[in-house]
Amino acid sequence: MGSWLPRRGGAIEAGGTTLGLLPDDDRVVGNPYLTVAIPTGLGEMRNALLVRSSDALVVVGGSWGTMSEIALAVRTGVPVVSIGGWKMPAGGVLDVESPGEAVECLHALLWRKDA
């Protein structure tokens, strides 16, 4: 949740809805910017739930949890856009420099997917 915390605040301020799939089994561990907190009790296994319920992922930076989400997404065909994150030697991840560029990539990927 670390790098996403300020971004969720921006989403709320813009009138958006934020959803957190929490690894713990208690809503209290969610951050204050979550509109909906879903305690899964799955620990790191919730990464698969996150990936399989997403049309695309935007990853920021990189920790081991982020790496597992990227691997699951690439393996299952879910598009991944990375801002300053892991460099994948085998491909499957679009590297971008800014959030604006990530949004442009997502629009292109998702429109192409629906066509």
RAVEN-V249358 format. One record per helix or strand. SS is the DSSP state (H for helix, E for strand). FROM is the first residue (numbers start at 1). LEN is the number of residues. If there is no record, write none. Layout:
ss->[SS | SS]
from->[FROM | FROM]
len->[LEN | LEN]
This chain:
ss->[H | E | H | E | H | E | H | E | E | H]
from->[5 | 19 | 27 | 36 | 43 | 56 | 64 | 79 | 93 | 99]
len->[9 | 4 | 3 | 4 | 10 | 5 | 13 | 5 | 4 | 16]
